[in-house]
Amino acid sequence: MGQLKRSESYLRGLLGNAARKNVEQMALGLGEKVRSMQYFVGQSLWAKEPVIVVHQRLVGETLGEEHGVALIDESSAVKQSCLSVGVAAQYCGSVGKIANGQVGVYLGYASRKGYSLVDGQLFMPDGWFEDGHAERRVACGMPEDLVYKTKPEIGLELLQKAEKRGGLPFKWVAADELYGDSPAFRDGIAKLGKWYFTEIKNTALV
């Protein structure tokens, strides 16, 4: 609990009152060295879970409503290099076509009070799990116990974790047809006691 409170205090300090939330402004606001802060954010090893717990609780306290909406969607970044983790030729919504890039699945939150991103996870294409990519996985620091998961599986896990943490009140889940076309995704939401509003293909039988 003490570690969690320290994480919350530091997170509040990081966000501060600066209009622009970049590393330089946050470091100057805290009286820290800019280069040290850049290393902390970009390269140092630190636990993600305590930060997500605090962030989701703060979002729940400021924006939370009983009938809040959890949003599941993906976002992409085009990458020319093949050295970045998760990079592959895949559909990138940022350019509207198949391109070499990274794709992440994200959890957003919206209510009548506002909206925020609250969690996310990098999607790892199945090709990365092939034997021929073993050296590449090691070079990128990919966890040995990581297994392939579809985007709907990742999206459902983000929702399940948010529900388990308990800091983010929501009743609805919204997603596009990539997720709505997955019966397991929809059934998983129903098991959480939530309602969903998703797109489905116009060829789906009801």
Residue, then its C-alpha position, 0 to 999 in steps of 0.5 A: m500500500g505504501q508503494l502504491k501511495r508513493s506511485e500516486s504521489y509521484l504520478r500526480g507530480l509528473l502530471g503537475n499543472a504544466a499546459r504541455k505534458n512532455v518530459e521536459q516540462m514535467a522534469l522542470g516542474l519537479g526540479e528533476k534533470v531532464r535527461s534523467m527523466q527521459y531515461f526513466v520514461g523511455q528506457s528504465l525498467w519499472a512496473k506498469e501495473p501500479v501506475i495503471v491502478v492509480h491512473q484508472r482510479l483517478v479517472g474513475e474519481t474525476l470522470g467516472e459515472e455508473h453508466g460510463v462507456a469503455l471503448i476498445d479500439e486499435s491504433s497503429a504507427v508506421k515503422q520503416s525499421c524491422l527492429s522494433v518489437g511487434v513490427a510486421a506488414q499489417y493493416c495500419g489504420s493511420v494510413g488506411k492500408i497494409a504497411n510495415g508497422q506496430v499496432g496496439v489495442y487500447l482501452g478508453y473511457a468516456s462519460r458525460k464528464g469527459y474521456s481518457l485513455v486508460d490502458g493498452q497493449l501491443f499486438m504481437p503478430d503471429g509471425w513473431f512466434e515462429d522459430g525463425h524469429a527467436e533471435r529477433r524476440v531476444a533482441c527486442g526483449m520479448p517475454e519468454d512466456l508471451v503467447y499469441k493473442t488476437k486483438p479481440e482477446i487482448g481487448l477482452e483482457l483489458l476490460q477484465k483487468a479494469e473490472k477486477r481493479g475496481g477503480l473504473p465504473f462502466k456499464w457499456v462497452a463499445a467497439d467496431e466490427l473487428y471486435g463485435d464479430s468475435p462471439a467470444f469477445r461479446d460473450g466475455i463482456a456479458k459475463l462481466g455483467k456489462w452491455y455492449f454496443t458493437e458493429i458487426k458485418n452486414t453478412a452476420l446471421v442473427 
